[in-house]
Amino acid sequence: VTSKVTVAATPRVRVPEGAILVTFPWNFADSSLDTILDPLNFGVDYLAYRWDPNTAQYLPQVSARRGDSVWIVALNDYAIQTLNGATIPGDINDGGPTTTLQPGWNMIGNPYPFPIRLSQLVAIGLSDPSQTLTWDQLVANGWVSPSLAFWDRDPLDPNSGFYRYTEGNT
């Protein structure tokens, strides 16, 4: 027996007290974090930061961009928040947004509301835009590290956690 089931999902994010590293794989009518996380307010209920590889420092963030990651530091446990104005991206069948990587640490995230394999990524070098490269080729040429990091928050202490690393193209 086969069937097709359509599931309507509501874009949400858990906003516990302390720091969480998130990415938003949706388009927003208004990309302001205050609008997306309403009724939460920047500077009152939470702070948000993004690493800037050009200046090598964390900078406050008041908006979200699809495919970028941001640290949200909540001052209290706000449970699960519905993301206001979120819509499914229209480009999920033909390629998402581009990301220009800078030397050093880059805070990027999956721009799709479903998992993807690194082996599916296609990179284009600025020196030769006619050439495409796979994840394995980027790693072999030393242009990216073979490791990706993600934040594993300590469930017992909202103000601590550690980076975990994953390797491979799956």
LINDA-V549019 format. One record per residue. N is the residue number from 1. RES is the residue in one small letter. PHI is phi in radians with two decimals (NA if undefined). Layout:
BEGIN
n=N res=RES phi=PHI
n=N res=RES phi=PHI
END
This chain:
BEGIN
n=1 res=v phi=NA
n=2 res=t phi=-2.15
n=3 res=s phi=-2.73
n=4 res=k phi=-2.08
n=5 res=v phi=-2.07
n=6 res=t phi=-1.75
n=7 res=v phi=-2.00
n=8 res=a phi=-1.56
n=9 res=a phi=-1.92
n=10 res=t phi=-1.79
n=11 res=p phi=-1.08
n=12 res=r phi=-2.46
n=13 res=v phi=-2.52
n=14 res=r phi=-1.42
n=15 res=v phi=-2.06
n=16 res=p phi=-1.43
n=17 res=e phi=-1.08
n=18 res=g phi=1.73
n=19 res=a phi=-1.63
n=20 res=i phi=-2.33
n=21 res=l phi=-1.83
n=22 res=v phi=-2.27
n=23 res=t phi=-2.36
n=24 res=f phi=-1.98
n=25 res=p phi=-1.56
n=26 res=w phi=-2.22
n=27 res=n phi=-1.57
n=28 res=f phi=-2.23
n=29 res=a phi=-1.06
n=30 res=d phi=-2.34
n=31 res=s phi=-1.46
n=32 res=s phi=-1.10
n=33 res=l phi=-1.06
n=34 res=d phi=-1.09
n=35 res=t phi=-1.28
n=36 res=i phi=-1.09
n=37 res=l phi=-1.72
n=38 res=d phi=-0.87
n=39 res=p phi=-1.70
n=40 res=l phi=-1.30
n=41 res=n phi=-2.22
n=42 res=f phi=-1.04
n=43 res=g phi=1.46
n=44 res=v phi=-1.94
n=45 res=d phi=-1.77
n=46 res=y phi=-2.74
n=47 res=l phi=-2.16
n=48 res=a phi=-2.44
n=49 res=y phi=-2.43
n=50 res=r phi=-2.42
n=51 res=w phi=-1.30
n=52 res=d phi=-1.84
n=53 res=p phi=-1.15
n=54 res=n phi=-1.27
n=55 res=t phi=-1.83
n=56 res=a phi=0.98
n=57 res=q phi=-2.69
n=58 res=y phi=-1.43
n=59 res=l phi=-2.06
n=60 res=p phi=-1.04
n=61 res=q phi=-2.17
n=62 res=v phi=-2.03
n=63 res=s phi=-2.46
n=64 res=a phi=-2.02
n=65 res=r phi=-2.26
n=66 res=r phi=-0.97
n=67 res=g phi=1.55
n=68 res=d phi=-1.74
n=69 res=s phi=-1.82
n=70 res=v phi=-2.55
n=71 res=w phi=-1.46
n=72 res=i phi=-1.96
n=73 res=v phi=-1.97
n=74 res=a phi=-1.51
n=75 res=l phi=-1.46
n=76 res=n phi=-2.52
n=77 res=d phi=-1.47
n=78 res=y phi=-1.84
n=79 res=a phi=1.00
n=80 res=i phi=-1.65
n=81 res=q phi=-1.90
n=82 res=t phi=-1.29
n=83 res=l phi=-1.53
n=84 res=n phi=-1.23
n=85 res=g phi=1.36
n=86 res=a phi=-1.36
n=87 res=t phi=-2.32
n=88 res=i phi=-1.15
n=89 res=p phi=-1.08
n=90 res=g phi=-1.42
n=91 res=d phi=-1.85
n=92 res=i phi=-1.21
n=93 res=n phi=-1.62
n=94 res=d phi=-2.23
n=95 res=g phi=1.92
n=96 res=g phi=-1.57
n=97 res=p phi=-1.22
n=98 res=t phi=-1.61
n=99 res=t phi=-2.25
n=100 res=t phi=-1.66
n=101 res=l phi=-1.43
n=102 res=q phi=-1.82
n=103 res=p phi=-1.02
n=104 res=g phi=1.72
n=105 res=w phi=-1.33
n=106 res=n phi=-2.19
n=107 res=m phi=-1.69
n=108 res=i phi=-2.07
n=109 res=g phi=-2.60
n=110 res=n phi=-1.14
n=111 res=p phi=-1.47
n=112 res=y phi=-2.03
n=113 res=p phi=-1.44
n=114 res=f phi=-2.67
n=115 res=p phi=-1.20
n=116 res=i phi=-2.26
n=117 res=r phi=-1.65
n=118 res=l phi=-1.03
n=119 res=s phi=-1.12
n=120 res=q phi=-1.54
n=121 res=l phi=-1.24
n=122 res=v phi=-2.17
n=123 res=a phi=-1.92
n=124 res=i phi=-2.22
n=125 res=g phi=-1.35
n=126 res=l phi=-1.14
n=127 res=s phi=-1.29
n=128 res=d phi=-2.54
n=129 res=p phi=-1.12
n=130 res=s phi=-1.45
n=131 res=q phi=-1.77
n=132 res=t phi=-1.84
n=133 res=l phi=-2.28
n=134 res=t phi=-1.51
n=135 res=w phi=-1.00
n=136 res=d phi=-1.06
n=137 res=q phi=-1.20
n=138 res=l phi=-1.07
n=139 res=v phi=-1.16
n=140 res=a phi=-1.05
n=141 res=n phi=-1.46
n=142 res=g phi=1.32
n=143 res=w phi=-1.45
n=144 res=v phi=-2.37
n=145 res=s phi=-1.28
n=146 res=p phi=-1.31
n=147 res=s phi=-1.86
n=148 res=l phi=-2.00
n=149 res=a phi=-1.84
n=150 res=f phi=-2.44
n=151 res=w phi=-1.59
n=152 res=d phi=-1.96
n=153 res=r phi=-1.32
n=154 res=d phi=-1.25
n=155 res=p phi=-1.17
n=156 res=l phi=-1.63
n=157 res=d phi=-2.36
n=158 res=p phi=-1.13
n=159 res=n phi=-1.81
n=160 res=s phi=-2.49
n=161 res=g phi=2.95
n=162 res=f phi=-2.73
n=163 res=y phi=-1.41
n=164 res=r phi=-2.00
n=165 res=y phi=-2.13
n=166 res=t phi=-2.28
n=167 res=e phi=-2.25
n=168 res=g phi=1.79
n=169 res=n phi=-1.87
n=170 res=t phi=-1.81
END
